[in-house]
Every structure is written in structure tokens, then in C-alpha cells.
Amino acid sequence: MLKKIRRLLAVLCFVAVTLLFLDFTGALHHWLGWAAKVQFFPAVLAANFIIVAVLVLLTLVFGRIYCSVVCPLGVMQDLISWLHGKRKKNRFTYSKEVKWLRYPVLAVFIALVIAGVGATLTLLEPYGTYGMIATNLFQPLYQWCNNGLAAIAEHFTAIAKAQCRLPREAGPFAWLDLDSEEGEMYWRCMEIAGEYSAVCHELIHRNVAQGMRLQPLANVSNHHNFAWRETLTDGSEMIVHRKGATPAHAGELGIIPANMTDAGLLVTGLGCEEALCSASHGAGRAMSRQDARNSFSRYALNRQLAQRGVTLLGGSTEEAPDAYKSIDEVLAASKQLIKVVGRIHPRIVRMNQE
């Protein structure tokens, strides 16, 4: 019975910690943050001596309870050992403990804790080691599996190309009739994917606001590169595909970002029907991603950001500020589409890791 309880708790802790490392939206930390707080090394760094004392006491009473239940690296090692043992009759071989190696490593660990050398400690500390495994090995796979919108597009594009025969160079423009079963299925899948994306953004914004103890006054999104069913003033219905554009109906709030250093625009739409009630969803690129990589160094990017007082988390030289057009030029060409009601000055920018 005790073994079943131990295994159940081990699975619970392992899954919780793994999801924390895989969670690129930050949504799960609100519910699973406890899984990180009960880890030994984070508790030491946070000076949470109650957790440290409890873990030490449990280890003294029950033996290898921390490594086999709480620590994700220990649970992963047990899982690998169990799977390996399924293939062999003699599962384990034992050797004497190597005390001359164990205690010097422990002494080094304690010395590093006292010296506050966190970077080196992560190489010895099991929670940080598992974090690197989960982040570098599991998270890319997790994110790839969650890129549902791309998977939907690829699937239905293949169906459209099979049904709508076009010359090879025009193949990407194949379409599905919305009155067909496949077309209706694609539309429903696309809307579900769009709603999923919107909910993810909402959770990110909510978590940031809670972390900064701020109360949001309004929620303004920048939904773009999407398609909408809309009715024009003459009563006709059409599908509006806003590629590189965002809705700008009369009175509709929106955001037009500039780049990582220049202020973005908080705007309200003017409902210009000649532009299908749309506006640019950003300043737009002045050079391709490849040209930006060839033109800007990481050092130059970091220096430019530091001069403007902007902290960048992740990102790459592809998104260098000078790779984008001037937001003022875009604004000058959009006077009939939008009205500026505010400006958003970047201070912390979070982008995908390079």
C-alpha cells in the first residue's frame, strides 16, 4: 500500500514540475507553483527553512523519499531504471559507495551555496538539471505538438490542392468552397484555433498583471492574419482575410506595435469601408529576416536596447528595431483608417528564444 502511495505521489510531483517547465504561457504557475517551492535547492535559495527542515526530516525518517518522490530528476532516473529492468532478468548490479567522491562534491556544493555562485550550482543541483532537460529536450517537442494552427493549415491546404487543380506555381492559392463539407470543417477548425490563441494571450496578460499586482482597465487585442465573416453596409456578406492587417471597425480599439524600442499605437478604428474596415497590424518589415540576421549583431542589438532602456527576454537579431519601417510613416498613411488615442512605450519585451 505504501509503495502505491509513494508511486502516486511521485507521478503527481513529476508531472507537475514537468508541466511548469513546459508551460510557455505562464498559465500553470498559478496552480502548480507549489511543485517548485517544495524542491530542496529553490527552498534554500528562497531561505524557506521550513521546507528545508521538512525535507531533511522526511529523508532521515523514510530514507530516499526526496529523490524518489519529490525530485523530478530522481523520479526520471527511477522510471528509466524501471523500463530498463523490464528487458532484463537481473535488473540491478550494486557497487560500494564512493565516499571519497561523495563528500568532496558535497563540500563543493555547500561552498558554492555560501559563495552565491548560482550558475555553477545548476550543474550539480538535480532540480536545475532536470529543468535544462525539460526546457531543451521536451519543450520544443511540446510546442511543436501545440502548433495546432499550422497543422490545421497544412492539412486543409493539402486537401485544397487535391480538389482545386492549379498550375504548380499557383498551388498555394488553392481554395476550398465553404459550402462543401471540407470547407465548413476548415472554417470551424480555424475559428477554434483562433479562440485558443486568444485565450492563451488572455492568460499571459492576466498572469503578468497578477504578478505586477496591477488591475487591468481594459483588454485590447491585435488579432491579425485571420479571416472573418462580415456583412457590409449594403447587406452583402463576404470573407475578409486580413493578412498583415487587423480589424478597424468604427470605434473598435486596437494596437499597432512599432518595434522593440519605439512606441506602439493604441488606436480606435474609423470604419473605412474602402479598406474593408482594416488597418495595418504593425509597422511592417523594412528588410527580410535573413537580411536582418546578416546586418545586425547581437552586441549591436543589446547596446541599442540598453540605450533605450528596454529589457529583452529571448528574441534575436531578426527583430532588430532597424529591420522595421517607421511607425510614423505607417500612421501618416493610415489617417483615414484609424485614430491614435495613446502610445505604448516598451520597457520589457518578451519574444521567442533565438
ZIBEL-V819970 format. One line per field, one symbol per residue. psi: psi as a letter, one per 40 degrees, with the letter a starting at -180 (. if undefined). A space follows every 50 residues. Layout:
psi: ???
This chain:
psi: dddddddddddddddddddddegedededddedddddeiddddddefgdd dddddddddddebfdddeddhdddddddddddddddeidhdiiiiiigdd ddddddddddddddefgdddddddhddddddddddddddddddddegddd dddddddddddddghiideedeeiihheeidddddddddddddddddddd dddddddddddefihhdihhighifiiihihideeiiihhhgheiiifih ehiihgicaedihihhihiefhddeffiiieidiheiidddddediiddd dddddddefhhhhaiiedfideeiihddddddeededihheiihhhdhhh iih.
